[in-house]
């Protein structure tokens, strides 16, 4: 006779909200990047490809948080923070590197060629900048709480 499978812990409290926000951002980033790639990829292929990468990262981070795959959550959320910082800086200092050199500052965030991480996620009300910080803080606290519970 096999041993019973322990029940999965339900998502409660702050992590539930965190997963929901990640899921919404994953859907938004996926929709935007797919549309941009299908509709006008030739205008800014690097920028639109980076948006697709961001979408994949958000999907993976959502799943990692929801299913408590901690290692994948650390990797994806850490990558997300680096991505939004690097692309945010590049989109301001050297936008031509990602194909946004001819686009004005407002259009980089909110216009046809705006991307998820451009201008630190300004087109998404800077949620892409705040979310990985919140996610990493949550993961660190969760790890600390698990260690204390085990001790």
VMD Tcl script that draws the C-alpha trace (Angstrom):
set ca {
  {0.00 0.00 0.00}
  {1.38 3.41 -0.93}
  {1.67 6.23 1.52}
  {-0.83 9.06 1.15}
  {0.32 12.11 -0.77}
  {0.50 15.14 1.52}
  {-1.99 17.83 0.55}
  {-0.66 20.89 -1.24}
  {-0.55 24.00 0.85}
  {-3.00 26.57 -0.47}
  {-1.82 29.97 -1.50}
  {-2.88 32.46 1.13}
  {-2.31 36.08 1.98}
  {0.29 38.15 0.21}
  {1.55 35.36 -2.06}
  {-1.93 34.97 -3.52}
  {-1.93 38.67 -4.49}
  {1.63 38.38 -5.80}
  {0.70 35.41 -8.01}
  {-2.39 37.24 -9.29}
  {-0.38 40.34 -10.23}
  {2.24 38.18 -11.95}
  {-0.51 36.37 -13.86}
  {-2.07 39.63 -15.05}
  {1.32 40.96 -16.11}
  {2.10 37.67 -17.87}
  {-1.11 37.91 -19.88}
  {-0.56 41.60 -20.70}
  {3.07 41.12 -21.72}
  {2.27 38.04 -23.79}
  {-0.58 39.76 -25.61}
  {1.39 42.89 -26.33}
  {4.52 41.11 -27.50}
  {2.65 38.66 -29.72}
  {0.70 41.51 -31.32}
  {3.83 43.60 -31.86}
  {5.75 40.67 -33.33}
  {2.91 39.72 -35.68}
  {1.95 43.27 -36.64}
  {5.21 45.23 -36.89}
  {8.23 43.14 -35.99}
  {10.36 44.93 -38.60}
  {9.99 48.27 -36.74}
  {11.86 47.19 -33.59}
  {12.75 43.48 -33.66}
  {15.11 43.61 -30.68}
  {12.68 45.52 -28.47}
  {9.73 43.30 -29.38}
  {11.78 40.14 -28.87}
  {12.79 41.40 -25.44}
  {9.11 41.91 -24.64}
  {8.48 38.29 -25.61}
  {11.32 37.21 -23.30}
  {9.73 39.27 -20.52}
  {6.40 37.56 -21.15}
  {7.98 34.11 -20.84}
  {9.73 35.19 -17.64}
  {6.41 36.41 -16.18}
  {4.69 33.15 -17.09}
  {7.46 31.09 -15.48}
  {7.56 33.31 -12.39}
  {3.77 33.01 -12.01}
  {3.96 29.22 -12.18}
  {6.98 29.07 -9.87}
  {5.26 31.16 -7.21}
  {1.94 29.35 -7.57}
  {3.45 25.87 -7.31}
  {6.15 26.90 -4.84}
  {9.04 26.02 -7.10}
  {11.38 28.20 -5.10}
  {14.55 27.73 -7.14}
  {12.76 28.64 -10.39}
  {11.09 31.59 -8.64}
  {14.47 32.95 -7.49}
  {15.93 32.55 -10.99}
  {13.03 34.07 -12.92}
  {12.37 36.94 -10.55}
  {16.09 37.73 -10.30}
  {16.35 37.67 -14.11}
  {13.29 39.90 -14.29}
  {14.86 42.50 -11.98}
  {18.10 42.54 -13.97}
  {16.12 42.73 -17.22}
  {13.94 45.65 -16.20}
  {16.95 47.56 -14.84}
  {19.17 46.95 -17.87}
  {16.47 47.53 -20.49}
  {15.18 50.52 -18.52}
  {18.62 52.13 -18.57}
  {19.27 51.24 -22.22}
  {15.87 52.57 -23.29}
  {16.82 55.96 -21.81}
  {20.58 56.18 -22.42}
  {20.99 54.30 -25.71}
  {17.56 53.43 -27.17}
  {19.09 52.77 -30.60}
  {20.63 49.56 -29.18}
  {17.16 48.03 -28.91}
  {15.70 49.67 -31.99}
  {13.93 52.54 -30.26}
  {16.33 55.35 -31.24}
  {13.85 57.14 -33.48}
  {11.00 56.92 -30.98}
  {10.33 59.74 -28.52}
  {10.36 59.10 -24.78}
  {6.57 58.94 -24.37}
  {6.16 56.53 -27.29}
  {8.83 54.24 -25.80}
  {6.57 53.72 -22.80}
  {3.01 54.12 -24.04}
  {3.05 54.12 -27.85}
  {3.22 51.66 -30.70}
  {6.76 50.62 -29.91}
  {6.54 50.62 -26.13}
  {7.74 47.44 -24.50}
  {7.28 45.84 -21.12}
  {10.63 46.79 -19.61}
  {11.31 50.03 -21.56}
  {11.64 53.05 -19.26}
  {11.50 50.68 -16.27}
  {8.00 49.53 -17.17}
  {6.51 53.04 -17.29}
  {3.87 51.84 -19.76}
  {2.71 49.44 -17.04}
  {2.84 52.08 -14.28}
  {6.30 50.83 -13.23}
  {4.81 47.58 -11.94}
  {7.59 45.67 -13.79}
  {10.14 47.56 -11.67}
  {8.39 47.12 -8.31}
  {7.19 43.54 -8.76}
  {10.55 41.73 -8.76}
  {11.65 43.66 -5.69}
  {8.47 42.62 -3.90}
  {8.86 39.06 -5.18}
  {12.45 38.75 -3.99}
  {11.56 40.18 -0.57}
  {8.72 37.66 -0.32}
  {11.03 34.77 -1.29}
  {13.67 35.85 1.23}
  {11.13 36.11 4.04}
  {9.58 32.79 3.05}
  {13.00 31.11 3.09}
  {13.80 32.63 6.50}
  {10.44 31.51 7.92}
  {10.97 27.97 6.64}
  {14.42 27.82 8.24}
  {13.04 29.07 11.56}
  {10.19 26.54 11.44}
  {12.67 23.73 10.77}
  {14.93 24.76 13.66}
}
mol new
graphics top color blue
foreach p $ca { graphics top sphere $p radius 0.5 }
foreach p [lrange $ca 0 end-1] q [lrange $ca 1 end] { graphics top cylinder $p $q radius 0.2 }
display resetview
